Amino acid sequence: MRRELDINEFKSLCRDVQQFIGCTEQDSTRVKELLNEILLAQDFQDLIGQIIRQVVQLVKDVGIHFVFLLTVFGDIACGI
């Protein structure tokens, strides 16, 4: 910046900066890919969690209705 480098040092510095920018671009692309994978995994996990909660609720409802049926028809079956 203050012209304290000779031309060869400046060219070397420019090559280093150019290489650094190339590596940074590749690294940022990889980070973006990994973040997308994380988001997809979280979405999948949220979806599975919702399905599991619905199944658990369904099992609870079936259990409640089954007990109700047993109490209603259990009295009739015992009377036969």
C-alpha positions as CSV (number, residue, x, y, z in Angstrom):
1,M,0.0,0.0,0.0
2,R,2.8,2.4,0.8
3,R,5.0,0.9,-2.0
4,E,7.4,-0.6,0.5
5,L,7.5,-4.0,-1.3
6,D,9.5,-4.7,-4.4
7,I,7.7,-6.0,-7.5
8,N,8.5,-9.7,-6.8
9,E,7.2,-9.5,-3.2
10,F,4.1,-7.7,-4.4
11,K,3.4,-10.4,-7.1
12,S,3.9,-13.1,-4.5
13,L,1.5,-11.3,-2.2
14,C,-1.0,-11.0,-5.0
15,R,-0.8,-14.7,-5.7
16,D,-1.2,-15.5,-2.0
17,V,-4.3,-13.2,-1.8
18,Q,-5.7,-14.8,-4.9
19,Q,-5.2,-18.3,-3.6
20,F,-6.7,-17.3,-0.2
21,I,-9.8,-15.9,-2.0
22,G,-10.2,-19.1,-4.0
23,C,-9.9,-21.2,-0.8
24,T,-12.4,-18.9,1.0
25,E,-14.9,-19.3,-1.8
26,Q,-14.6,-23.1,-1.7
27,D,-14.8,-23.1,2.1
28,S,-17.9,-20.9,2.1
29,T,-19.6,-23.1,-0.4
30,R,-18.9,-26.1,1.8
31,V,-20.2,-24.3,4.9
32,K,-23.4,-23.5,2.9
33,E,-23.8,-27.1,1.9
34,L,-23.3,-28.3,5.5
35,L,-25.8,-25.7,6.9
36,N,-28.3,-26.8,4.3
37,E,-27.8,-30.4,5.5
38,I,-28.4,-29.4,9.1
39,L,-31.6,-27.5,8.2
40,L,-32.9,-30.5,6.3
41,A,-32.1,-32.8,9.2
42,Q,-33.8,-30.5,11.6
43,D,-36.9,-30.4,9.3
44,F,-36.9,-34.1,9.1
45,Q,-36.5,-34.5,12.8
46,D,-39.4,-32.0,13.4
47,L,-41.6,-33.9,11.0
48,I,-40.8,-37.3,12.7
49,G,-41.4,-35.7,16.1
50,Q,-44.8,-34.5,14.9
51,I,-45.7,-38.0,13.6
52,I,-44.6,-39.6,16.8
53,R,-46.7,-37.2,18.9
54,Q,-49.7,-37.9,16.7
55,V,-49.2,-41.7,17.0
56,V,-48.9,-41.4,20.8
57,Q,-52.1,-39.4,20.9
58,L,-53.9,-41.9,18.7
59,V,-52.8,-44.8,21.0
60,K,-54.0,-42.9,24.0
61,D,-57.4,-42.2,22.4
62,V,-57.7,-45.8,21.4
63,G,-56.9,-46.9,24.9
64,I,-59.4,-44.6,26.4
65,H,-62.1,-45.8,24.0
66,F,-61.2,-49.4,24.5
67,V,-61.5,-49.0,28.3
68,F,-64.9,-47.4,27.7
69,L,-66.1,-50.2,25.5
70,L,-64.9,-52.8,28.1
71,T,-66.8,-51.1,30.8
72,V,-70.0,-50.8,28.7
73,F,-69.9,-54.2,27.1
74,G,-68.2,-55.9,30.1
75,D,-71.4,-55.4,32.1
76,I,-73.5,-56.9,29.3
77,A,-71.1,-59.9,28.8
78,C,-71.1,-60.6,32.5
79,G,-74.9,-60.6,32.5
80,I,-75.2,-63.3,29.8
